Amino acid sequence: MSDRKRSNLKGFDPITAFKAVQTLLSRIPEIDESERFDIEWNALYEWAQDNGALYPGDIGPFLPQLGHIFGIPYLKDNIVKWGEQGHEHDVFLAPPYYYKKTKWNCSGYTFNSEIRDVTLASVKEYLARLVLHNVLFNTGIELLGIIVKDKDRAILTRQRIVDGDIPSSIKEMDDLFRRQYPCEKIKDESNYHGYKGNVYKIAVFYIADMRPDNCKIITRENGERHIIPFDCFISIDEDQLRKEN
């Protein structure tokens, strides 16, 4: 198996990796649930290896090939200073993108429809979430690959910065979101001051971790205000989906 390295930061539609991981998993006759986490990581690693999407150590050396590098005065000696701005991602701002990597050996979070709470995601659940985020909210998230450092691994993505205003309150976010989307509010975390956000349901999709700082409001030419959730957890109510089919 080849071990090609990228010569630039080329983005992939997350659905290509999701399908590849699904295909690789289908070749395994029986998966022990206790080993699923490692098996899915290995499947994503194999996809990244075959597609030249492995980055040794970090992405700093690749950034000068991007036109916006000269607007990043705090990048020194091609060393990316990741900011621990989130509880699931480290973030690096390089306009017009946010570059995000999951915490080492973690694959983010998802919303578990059985217990109706946020839980750690498997690699496959994380990829599905990226796909759903792009489909529902047109956020254009790209999967860049995997960063490998010694025995540690992290999933690397990038996302265009949404030029807009952060909702002034969870109430303003809630009002705009419920006016814009035909949704049901499953959890209201308006009185919680911390990481928790509201949870909504649109058809068979749960939209979780909806907080003002995970959304932007843009104002259209006609004055209409439009909310864009750019960083939330999206999952499918598998039980409802089975019943409807």
Backbone as CSV, one residue per row, in Angstrom:
resi,resn,N_x,N_y,N_z,CA_x,CA_y,CA_z,C_x,C_y,C_z
1,MET,0.843,-1.181,0.000,0.000,0.000,0.000,0.888,1.245,0.000
2,SER,0.520,2.195,-0.835,1.351,3.388,-0.948,1.231,4.250,0.304
3,ASP,2.238,5.069,0.508,2.232,5.967,1.658,2.545,7.375,1.169
4,ARG,1.731,7.817,0.186,1.985,9.119,-0.412,1.657,10.247,0.554
5,LYS,2.390,11.334,0.431,2.118,12.527,1.216,1.617,13.612,0.264
6,ARG,0.759,14.462,0.730,0.240,15.537,-0.106,1.315,16.602,-0.297
7,SER,1.263,17.263,-1.447,2.144,18.400,-1.678,1.377,19.704,-1.473
8,ASN,0.091,19.593,-1.183,-0.719,20.770,-0.868,-1.880,20.327,0.006
9,LEU,-2.714,21.289,0.376,-3.864,20.981,1.224,-5.110,20.893,0.352
10,LYS,-5.295,19.766,-0.277,-6.457,19.570,-1.131,-7.615,19.056,-0.298
11,GLY,-8.781,19.666,-0.484,-9.955,19.253,0.272,-10.751,18.177,-0.440
12,PHE,-11.344,17.291,0.342,-12.228,16.252,-0.167,-13.626,16.477,0.387
13,ASP,-14.633,16.159,-0.407,-15.997,16.134,0.106,-16.056,15.019,1.148
14,PRO,-16.518,15.297,2.376,-16.530,14.262,3.405,-17.258,12.981,2.991
15,ILE,-18.195,13.088,2.052,-18.947,11.893,1.662,-18.053,10.870,0.961
16,THR,-16.979,11.336,0.304,-16.073,10.384,-0.354,-15.364,9.511,0.674
17,ALA,-14.931,10.125,1.776,-14.285,9.347,2.836,-15.293,8.470,3.553
18,PHE,-16.494,9.003,3.779,-17.533,8.212,4.455,-17.831,6.936,3.668
19,LYS,-17.997,7.077,2.352,-18.277,5.909,1.507,-17.111,4.930,1.517
20,ALA,-15.890,5.467,1.475,-14.711,4.595,1.474,-14.604,3.817,2.779
21,VAL,-14.827,4.499,3.903,-14.791,3.825,5.199,-15.885,2.769,5.279
22,GLN,-17.071,3.105,4.787,-18.176,2.144,4.780,-17.815,0.917,3.954
23,THR,-17.182,1.119,2.814,-16.770,0.002,1.959,-15.731,-0.871,2.649
24,LEU,-14.740,-0.236,3.270,-13.698,-0.988,3.959,-14.279,-1.781,5.139
25,LEU,-15.234,-1.196,5.845,-15.858,-1.889,6.971,-16.698,-3.066,6.504
26,SER,-17.306,-2.929,5.308,-18.156,-4.010,4.796,-17.358,-5.261,4.454
27,ARG,-16.044,-5.121,4.304,-15.199,-6.282,3.999,-14.903,-7.112,5.245
28,ILE,-15.226,-6.568,6.416,-14.997,-7.295,7.665,-16.264,-8.063,8.011
29,PRO,-16.225,-9.403,8.015,-17.437,-10.193,8.187,-18.184,-9.908,9.487
30,GLU,-17.442,-9.698,10.560,-18.085,-9.450,11.850,-17.208,-8.501,12.662
31,ILE,-17.840,-7.463,13.184,-17.091,-6.456,13.944,-17.477,-6.543,15.409
32,ASP,-16.482,-6.747,16.251,-16.693,-6.718,17.690,-16.900,-5.257,18.099
33,GLU,-18.046,-4.964,18.716,-18.370,-3.577,19.053,-17.304,-2.930,19.932
34,SER,-16.630,-3.729,20.747,-15.596,-3.177,21.617,-14.375,-2.715,20.823
35,GLU,-14.265,-3.183,19.561,-13.126,-2.817,18.726,-13.501,-1.849,17.599
36,ARG,-14.783,-1.459,17.564,-15.258,-0.639,16.450,-14.484,0.670,16.338
37,PHE,-14.193,1.320,17.460,-13.499,2.607,17.440,-12.188,2.491,16.665
38,ASP,-11.365,1.485,17.029,-10.057,1.319,16.373,-10.215,0.884,14.920
39,ILE,-11.194,0.043,14.648,-11.407,-0.447,13.280,-11.781,0.702,12.352
40,GLU,-12.653,1.589,12.816,-13.059,2.723,11.980,-11.901,3.705,11.780
41,TRP,-11.100,3.917,12.827,-9.916,4.773,12.667,-8.975,4.178,11.618
42,ASN,-8.769,2.868,11.678,-7.874,2.209,10.723,-8.410,2.312,9.305
43,ALA,-9.740,2.226,9.166,-10.352,2.339,7.834,-10.145,3.748,7.270
44,LEU,-10.306,4.780,8.111,-10.084,6.142,7.642,-8.611,6.366,7.322
45,TYR,-7.731,5.794,8.141,-6.293,5.912,7.896,-5.938,5.286,6.541
46,GLU,-6.532,4.136,6.247,-6.260,3.465,4.968,-6.722,4.327,3.802
47,TRP,-7.907,4.949,3.951,-8.390,5.853,2.896,-7.416,7.015,2.718
48,ALA,-6.991,7.635,3.828,-6.086,8.789,3.756,-4.757,8.396,3.130
49,GLN,-4.264,7.227,3.479,-2.992,6.748,2.935,-3.081,6.559,1.429
50,ASP,-4.183,5.980,0.961,-4.355,5.728,-0.473,-4.559,7.014,-1.277
51,ASN,-5.027,8.066,-0.609,-5.341,9.305,-1.317,-4.357,10.433,-1.028
52,GLY,-3.207,10.087,-0.447,-2.207,11.113,-0.174,-2.697,12.168,0.784
53,ALA,-3.511,11.761,1.748,-4.110,12.714,2.683,-3.610,12.497,4.101
54,LEU,-2.358,12.037,4.226,-1.707,11.923,5.529,-0.744,13.089,5.696
55,TYR,-0.791,13.739,6.833,0.102,14.860,7.105,0.949,14.525,8.327
56,PRO,2.246,14.378,8.139,3.103,14.029,9.272,3.297,15.215,10.197
57,GLY,2.925,15.071,11.441,3.174,16.098,12.439,2.215,17.258,12.393
58,ASP,2.245,18.056,11.321,1.383,19.221,11.284,1.272,19.735,9.850
59,ILE,0.499,20.818,9.664,0.218,21.315,8.315,0.987,22.584,7.978
60,GLY,1.811,23.078,8.917,2.527,24.328,8.683,3.287,24.403,7.365
61,PRO,4.077,23.365,7.017,4.851,23.434,5.768,3.999,23.536,4.507
62,PHE,2.717,23.175,4.594,1.871,23.205,3.402,1.191,24.559,3.216
63,LEU,1.094,25.341,4.272,0.356,26.593,4.200,0.964,27.636,3.263
64,PRO,2.302,27.741,3.114,2.839,28.756,2.207,2.371,28.607,0.765
65,GLN,1.875,27.421,0.391,1.395,27.228,-0.964,0.011,27.832,-1.167
66,LEU,-0.587,28.299,-0.076,-1.899,28.923,-0.171,-1.720,30.435,-0.234
67,GLY,-2.508,31.079,-1.056,-2.329,32.507,-1.286,-2.506,33.378,-0.069
68,HIS,-3.229,32.885,0.949,-3.522,33.757,2.083,-2.441,33.728,3.160
69,ILE,-1.357,32.995,2.928,-0.361,32.835,3.978,0.265,34.165,4.403
70,PHE,0.394,35.112,3.478,1.080,36.363,3.806,0.234,37.249,4.710
71,GLY,-1.033,36.870,4.882,-1.883,37.613,5.798,-1.890,37.017,7.191
72,ILE,-0.942,36.105,7.476,-0.894,35.453,8.778,0.441,35.780,9.434
73,PRO,0.560,36.955,10.035,1.855,37.376,10.597,2.318,36.521,11.767
74,TYR,1.393,35.793,12.418,1.788,35.032,13.591,2.218,33.608,13.248
75,LEU,2.332,33.287,11.954,2.870,31.991,11.557,4.380,32.150,11.389
76,LYS,5.148,31.507,12.233,6.597,31.648,12.209,7.236,30.287,11.970
77,ASP,8.189,30.256,11.018,8.911,29.014,10.720,7.965,27.872,10.384
78,ASN,6.869,28.203,9.701,5.889,27.207,9.272,5.301,26.398,10.429
79,ILE,5.241,26.996,11.598,4.674,26.315,12.755,3.260,26.848,12.997
80,VAL,2.309,25.952,12.916,0.924,26.332,13.173,0.671,26.310,14.679
81,LYS,0.183,27.411,15.214,-0.171,27.484,16.627,-1.670,27.227,16.759
82,TRP,-2.005,25.997,17.088,-3.407,25.644,17.246,-3.954,26.274,18.519
83,GLY,-5.115,26.891,18.413,-5.771,27.438,19.592,-6.788,26.444,20.122
84,GLU,-6.750,26.168,21.407,-7.702,25.217,21.983,-9.012,25.949,22.254
85,GLN,-9.692,26.282,21.159,-10.883,27.116,21.263,-12.156,26.299,21.486
86,GLY,-12.113,25.020,21.229,-13.311,24.207,21.366,-13.045,22.996,22.228
87,HIS,-14.113,22.315,22.630,-13.943,21.130,23.449,-13.788,19.866,22.616
88,GLU,-13.895,19.988,21.285,-13.634,18.818,20.441,-12.601,19.095,19.355
89,HIS,-12.351,20.356,19.026,-11.380,20.708,17.986,-10.358,21.720,18.502
90,ASP,-9.149,21.638,17.952,-8.207,22.747,18.010,-8.370,23.501,16.694
91,VAL,-8.271,24.821,16.752,-8.622,25.644,15.592,-7.465,26.561,15.218
92,PHE,-7.258,26.721,13.901,-6.263,27.660,13.390,-6.942,28.532,12.345
93,LEU,-6.876,29.827,12.526,-7.526,30.768,11.620,-6.562,31.198,10.531
94,ALA,-6.926,30.902,9.284,-6.147,31.338,8.125,-7.148,31.781,7.062
95,PRO,-7.603,33.045,7.121,-8.654,33.522,6.216,-8.381,33.158,4.764
96,PRO,-9.389,32.659,4.042,-10.813,32.669,4.411,-11.284,31.387,5.107
97,TYR,-10.373,30.636,5.730,-10.760,29.361,6.333,-10.478,29.306,7.827
98,TYR,-11.256,28.461,8.502,-10.883,27.898,9.786,-10.340,26.498,9.492
99,TYR,-9.151,26.199,9.983,-8.637,24.834,9.931,-8.903,24.205,11.296
100,LYS,-9.436,23.005,11.297,-9.795,22.344,12.547,-9.201,20.941,12.577
101,LYS,-8.675,20.587,13.732,-8.290,19.190,13.922,-8.921,18.698,15.208
102,THR,-9.392,17.474,15.163,-9.985,16.903,16.362,-8.899,16.746,17.424
103,LYS,-9.303,16.673,18.678,-8.340,16.386,19.727,-7.685,15.042,19.411
104,TRP,-6.448,14.860,19.819,-5.712,13.652,19.468,-6.498,12.385,19.825
105,ASN,-6.595,11.507,18.823,-7.222,10.191,18.967,-8.697,10.262,19.346
106,CYS,-9.316,11.392,19.032,-10.754,11.544,19.234,-11.402,11.894,17.897
107,SER,-12.658,11.582,17.774,-13.366,11.892,16.529,-14.643,12.672,16.826
108,GLY,-14.488,13.667,17.692,-15.593,14.578,17.921,-16.739,13.987,18.727
109,TYR,-17.898,14.606,18.538,-19.094,14.232,19.281,-20.265,14.019,18.338
110,THR,-21.287,13.367,18.872,-22.522,13.182,18.126,-23.674,13.301,19.110
111,PHE,-24.901,13.285,18.596,-26.070,13.274,19.468,-26.662,11.876,19.424
112,ASN,-26.689,11.233,20.587,-27.213,9.874,20.700,-28.727,9.935,20.859
113,SER,-29.459,9.441,19.852,-30.918,9.569,19.861,-31.580,8.664,20.898
114,GLU,-30.884,7.603,21.318,-31.473,6.697,22.302,-31.518,7.323,23.687
115,ILE,-30.420,7.936,24.098,-30.390,8.549,25.430,-30.629,10.053,25.372
116,ARG,-30.768,10.571,24.146,-31.011,11.996,23.910,-29.979,12.877,24.601
117,ASP,-28.735,12.569,24.311,-27.652,13.361,24.886,-26.446,13.310,23.965
118,VAL,-25.535,14.252,24.157,-24.310,14.308,23.360,-23.318,13.281,23.891
119,THR,-22.741,12.467,22.992,-21.756,11.459,23.376,-20.576,11.515,22.409
120,LEU,-19.496,10.832,22.767,-18.353,10.734,21.866,-18.763,10.027,20.585
121,ALA,-18.259,10.506,19.459,-18.604,9.926,18.157,-17.530,8.956,17.705
122,SER,-17.957,7.951,16.968,-16.999,7.115,16.253,-16.567,7.881,15.004
123,VAL,-15.543,7.411,14.325,-15.081,8.053,13.093,-16.216,8.129,12.072
124,LYS,-16.945,7.035,11.916,-18.033,7.000,10.942,-19.134,7.998,11.297
125,GLU,-19.456,8.101,12.584,-20.471,9.064,13.017,-19.998,10.498,12.775
126,TYR,-18.717,10.749,12.994,-18.168,12.082,12.773,-18.242,12.450,11.286
127,LEU,-17.871,11.513,10.419,-17.931,11.775,8.978,-19.373,11.999,8.522
128,ALA,-20.295,11.194,9.061,-21.708,11.366,8.713,-22.193,12.749,9.127
129,ARG,-21.725,13.195,10.275,-22.104,14.523,10.760,-21.626,15.616,9.816
130,LEU,-20.399,15.500,9.310,-19.882,16.496,8.357,-20.727,16.517,7.092
131,VAL,-21.074,15.326,6.606,-21.901,15.218,5.390,-23.253,15.896,5.615
132,LEU,-23.910,15.568,6.734,-25.227,16.132,7.026,-25.152,17.649,7.213
133,HIS,-24.079,18.116,7.819,-23.913,19.553,8.031,-23.875,20.287,6.689
134,ASN,-23.145,19.723,5.738,-23.067,20.343,4.410,-24.407,20.289,3.684
135,VAL,-25.115,19.169,3.819,-26.394,18.996,3.116,-27.458,19.929,3.689
136,LEU,-27.571,19.983,5.010,-28.639,20.761,5.645,-28.353,22.265,5.668
137,PHE,-27.086,22.631,5.880,-26.771,24.047,6.097,-25.799,24.635,5.078
138,ASN,-25.418,23.831,4.082,-24.580,24.323,2.978,-23.312,25.009,3.479
139,THR,-22.622,24.365,4.431,-21.457,24.982,5.059,-20.142,24.673,4.351
140,GLY,-20.152,23.776,3.377,-18.953,23.540,2.572,-17.752,23.051,3.359
141,ILE,-17.970,22.231,4.384,-16.853,21.672,5.149,-16.086,20.699,4.265
142,GLU,-14.762,20.809,4.276,-13.911,19.906,3.506,-13.075,19.040,4.451
143,LEU,-12.939,17.798,4.085,-12.049,16.899,4.818,-10.683,16.950,4.147
144,LEU,-9.651,17.300,4.910,-8.300,17.371,4.356,-7.530,16.073,4.562
145,GLY,-7.821,15.358,5.637,-7.127,14.097,5.870,-6.866,13.854,7.336
146,ILE,-5.737,13.231,7.611,-5.363,12.873,8.975,-3.968,13.408,9.275
147,ILE,-3.834,14.050,10.442,-2.516,14.434,10.941,-2.012,13.297,11.822
148,VAL,-0.779,12.867,11.583,-0.190,11.775,12.361,1.054,12.288,13.067
149,LYS,1.112,12.079,14.360,2.263,12.489,15.156,2.589,11.374,16.135
150,ASP,3.699,10.688,15.865,4.052,9.488,16.635,2.886,8.495,16.539
151,LYS,2.272,8.148,17.669,1.153,7.198,17.644,-0.197,7.917,17.714
152,ASP,-0.157,9.246,17.680,-1.392,10.022,17.788,-1.936,10.372,16.405
153,ARG,-3.272,10.472,16.333,-3.933,10.795,15.068,-5.014,11.842,15.328
154,ALA,-5.231,12.684,14.340,-6.304,13.677,14.435,-6.894,13.880,13.043
155,ILE,-8.205,14.085,12.984,-8.883,14.338,11.713,-8.795,15.827,11.403
156,LEU,-8.385,16.154,10.185,-8.161,17.540,9.779,-9.225,17.977,8.777
157,THR,-9.888,19.086,9.082,-10.899,19.645,8.184,-10.655,21.141,8.023
158,ARG,-11.322,21.718,7.039,-11.329,23.177,6.935,-12.725,23.624,6.526
159,GLN,-13.022,24.860,6.888,-14.366,25.392,6.661,-14.270,26.886,6.421
160,ARG,-14.972,27.360,5.411,-14.943,28.794,5.119,-15.563,29.582,6.267
161,ILE,-14.962,30.713,6.557,-15.475,31.589,7.598,-16.785,32.211,7.124
162,VAL,-17.798,32.160,7.974,-19.073,32.802,7.668,-18.997,34.249,8.145
163,ASP,-19.145,35.170,7.225,-19.049,36.598,7.550,-20.417,37.091,8.008
164,GLY,-20.585,37.129,9.313,-21.868,37.545,9.861,-21.742,37.894,11.332
165,ASP,-22.873,38.076,11.974,-22.904,38.463,13.387,-23.297,37.273,14.251
166,ILE,-22.671,37.151,15.406,-23.063,36.130,16.372,-24.378,36.562,17.013
167,PRO,-25.362,35.661,17.133,-26.612,36.033,17.806,-26.334,36.632,19.182
168,SER,-27.098,37.640,19.538,-26.861,38.354,20.796,-27.253,37.525,22.019
169,SER,-28.074,36.515,21.820,-28.534,35.682,22.922,-29.030,34.353,22.379
170,ILE,-29.204,33.395,23.279,-29.738,32.101,22.852,-31.196,32.255,22.413
171,LYS,-31.891,33.259,22.960,-33.279,33.518,22.558,-33.337,34.013,21.119
172,GLU,-32.434,34.945,20.759,-32.414,35.436,19.377,-32.081,34.291,18.419
173,MET,-31.117,33.458,18.799,-30.775,32.288,17.985,-31.979,31.369,17.826
174,ASP,-32.654,31.107,18.929,-33.809,30.218,18.926,-34.937,30.769,18.061
175,ASP,-35.227,32.046,18.207,-36.310,32.659,17.422,-36.030,32.565,15.928
176,LEU,-34.811,32.912,15.524,-34.474,32.882,14.098,-34.462,31.458,13.551
177,PHE,-33.869,30.539,14.330,-33.768,29.163,13.847,-35.147,28.532,13.687
178,ARG,-36.028,28.731,14.668,-37.354,28.118,14.615,-38.245,28.778,13.568
179,ARG,-37.960,30.053,13.249,-38.704,30.718,12.186,-38.231,30.224,10.815
180,GLN,-36.961,29.887,10.734,-36.355,29.530,9.446,-36.540,28.059,9.086
181,TYR,-36.546,27.179,10.107,-36.615,25.740,9.847,-37.830,25.119,10.535
182,PRO,-38.481,24.158,9.866,-39.617,23.462,10.481,-39.113,22.461,11.509
183,CYS,-38.884,22.912,12.719,-38.225,22.069,13.709,-39.009,21.999,15.014
184,GLU,-38.647,21.004,15.806,-39.171,20.836,17.156,-38.004,21.009,18.127
185,LYS,-38.224,21.777,19.199,-37.164,21.951,20.188,-37.223,20.789,21.177
186,ILE,-36.139,20.003,21.225,-36.082,18.818,22.083,-35.549,19.164,23.470
187,LYS,-34.533,20.026,23.517,-33.940,20.460,24.788,-33.729,21.960,24.760
188,ASP,-34.075,22.603,25.850,-33.873,24.039,25.975,-32.822,24.287,27.057
189,GLU,-31.656,24.769,26.649,-30.557,25.005,27.587,-30.326,26.501,27.801
190,SER,-31.396,27.286,27.671,-31.264,28.746,27.770,-30.697,29.201,29.102
191,ASN,-30.939,28.435,30.154,-30.492,28.835,31.482,-29.162,28.208,31.873
192,TYR,-28.547,27.500,30.923,-27.268,26.844,31.227,-26.139,27.692,30.674
193,HIS,-25.208,28.068,31.508,-24.091,28.920,31.060,-22.822,28.061,30.982
194,GLY,-22.587,27.511,29.832,-21.443,26.634,29.647,-21.437,26.098,28.234
195,TYR,-21.021,24.857,28.072,-20.898,24.289,26.742,-22.225,23.842,26.146
196,LYS,-23.228,23.568,26.973,-24.458,22.989,26.441,-25.210,23.979,25.560
197,GLY,-25.847,23.427,24.518,-26.674,24.235,23.639,-28.017,23.558,23.440
198,ASN,-28.941,24.268,22.820,-30.255,23.694,22.544,-30.151,22.509,21.594
199,VAL,-31.172,21.654,21.633,-31.272,20.519,20.709,-32.603,20.636,19.974
200,TYR,-32.551,20.526,18.652,-33.744,20.591,17.815,-33.853,19.322,16.985
201,LYS,-35.042,19.130,16.414,-35.224,18.007,15.499,-35.914,18.508,14.241
202,ILE,-35.288,18.224,13.095,-35.858,18.531,11.789,-36.076,17.205,11.072
203,ALA,-37.343,16.816,10.872,-37.657,15.510,10.278,-36.998,14.414,11.115
204,VAL,-36.047,13.640,10.534,-35.386,12.569,11.300,-33.995,12.997,11.779
205,PHE,-33.688,14.285,11.713,-32.357,14.765,12.066,-32.370,15.521,13.393
206,TYR,-31.458,15.153,14.284,-31.236,15.905,15.515,-30.147,16.949,15.269
207,ILE,-30.394,18.189,15.689,-29.431,19.274,15.581,-29.080,19.678,17.016
208,ALA,-27.891,19.329,17.471,-27.517,19.547,18.868,-26.362,20.543,18.982
209,ASP,-26.098,20.961,20.223,-25.043,21.928,20.529,-25.292,23.258,19.828
210,MET,-26.578,23.627,19.751,-26.937,24.898,19.117,-26.804,26.020,20.137
211,ARG,-25.671,26.733,20.028,-25.370,27.854,20.910,-25.128,29.092,20.044
212,PRO,-25.303,30.284,20.599,-25.069,31.498,19.798,-23.689,31.538,19.156
213,ASP,-22.642,31.061,19.874,-21.298,31.138,19.298,-21.038,30.071,18.252
214,ASN,-22.013,29.206,18.001,-21.903,28.221,16.923,-22.727,28.625,15.705
215,CYS,-23.238,29.853,15.721,-24.089,30.336,14.629,-23.653,31.732,14.195
216,LYS,-24.022,32.078,12.973,-23.826,33.443,12.478,-25.132,33.916,11.834
217,ILE,-25.374,35.204,11.930,-26.540,35.805,11.291,-26.051,36.681,10.143
218,ILE,-26.588,36.430,8.960,-26.277,37.295,7.822,-27.546,38.063,7.445
219,THR,-27.363,39.272,6.951,-28.501,40.101,6.544,-28.507,40.218,5.029
220,ARG,-29.584,39.767,4.429,-29.692,39.799,2.967,-30.003,41.222,2.484
221,GLU,-29.912,41.425,1.171,-30.118,42.758,0.594,-31.508,43.302,0.906
222,ASN,-32.503,42.412,1.029,-33.865,42.858,1.321,-34.092,43.096,2.812
223,GLY,-33.010,42.980,3.597,-33.120,43.212,5.034,-33.467,41.985,5.844
224,GLU,-33.754,40.889,5.175,-34.110,39.664,5.889,-32.889,39.079,6.588
225,ARG,-33.053,38.684,7.844,-31.957,38.117,8.636,-32.029,36.594,8.563
226,HIS,-30.886,35.996,8.279,-30.820,34.557,8.014,-29.755,33.941,8.927
227,ILE,-30.114,32.891,9.675,-29.162,32.282,10.596,-28.496,31.067,9.955
228,ILE,-27.197,30.937,10.159,-26.432,29.814,9.630,-25.733,29.106,10.785
229,PRO,-26.167,27.893,11.132,-25.428,27.101,12.118,-24.171,26.563,11.443
230,PHE,-22.994,26.964,11.924,-21.772,26.539,11.245,-20.993,25.481,12.028
231,ASP,-21.447,25.179,13.248,-20.703,24.187,14.030,-21.630,23.546,15.058
232,CYS,-22.384,22.536,14.634,-23.270,21.843,15.561,-23.180,20.332,15.311
233,PHE,-23.768,19.554,16.214,-23.753,18.095,16.070,-25.044,17.669,15.378
234,ILE,-24.930,16.936,14.288,-26.113,16.463,13.563,-26.071,14.945,13.493
235,SER,-27.189,14.324,13.839,-27.276,12.866,13.758,-28.672,12.478,13.289
236,ILE,-28.823,11.202,12.985,-30.094,10.692,12.456,-30.790,9.858,13.520
237,ASP,-32.108,10.036,13.635,-32.916,9.181,14.500,-33.153,7.877,13.743
238,GLU,-32.239,6.924,13.941,-32.278,5.671,13.185,-33.573,4.902,13.430
239,ASP,-34.065,4.929,14.659,-35.293,4.190,14.998,-36.481,4.740,14.229
240,GLN,-36.614,6.071,14.189,-37.717,6.674,13.432,-37.570,6.403,11.948
241,LEU,-36.320,6.418,11.468,-36.076,6.176,10.049,-36.509,4.760,9.671
242,ARG,-36.212,3.785,10.536,-36.610,2.400,10.268,-38.128,2.267,10.262
243,LYS,-38.800,2.947,11.186,-40.261,2.851,11.271,-40.916,3.446,10.043
244,GLU,-40.344,4.549,9.539,-40.944,5.218,8.381,-40.718,4.455,7.086
245,ASN,-39.674,3.603,7.081,-39.391,2.803,5.886,-40.005,1.419,5.980
